[in-house]
Amino acid sequence: MTNSSNRILDDFARLMTDAAGAAQGVRREVETAFRAQAERMLNSMDLVQREEFEAVREMAVKAREENIALSARIEALEARLSAATETAEESAKKPASGRTAKK
């Protein structure tokens, strides 16, 4: 009887081991199917990948920095132009000293 109960327990243990292996196989198949379905859904949503997003973000940051630099340059040029215009207007308004008008 001891021998037959050990055999029954061995068979039961083997059955459980096989069932655990089969469950792991099923789990892997379900995970693979789920990932494939999720990937199909994400691709149909027309989402961007992280790398593409980061590249575009870096381009936007660079463009913003260039825009700020160009704005500062324009303001400096406008200030110089304004100062030059004011100086020219002031010198035009002053009478010419030492010059004689010819007729």
PEMOBEL-V587063 format. One record per pair of residues at least 6 apart in sequence whose ideal C-beta (glycine too) atoms are under 7 Angstrom apart, sorted by the first residue. I is the first residue (numbers start at 1). GAP is how many residues later the second one is. Records with the same first field share a line. If there is no record, write none. Layout:
# PEMOBEL-V587063
I=GAP / GAP
This chain:
# PEMOBEL-V587063
none
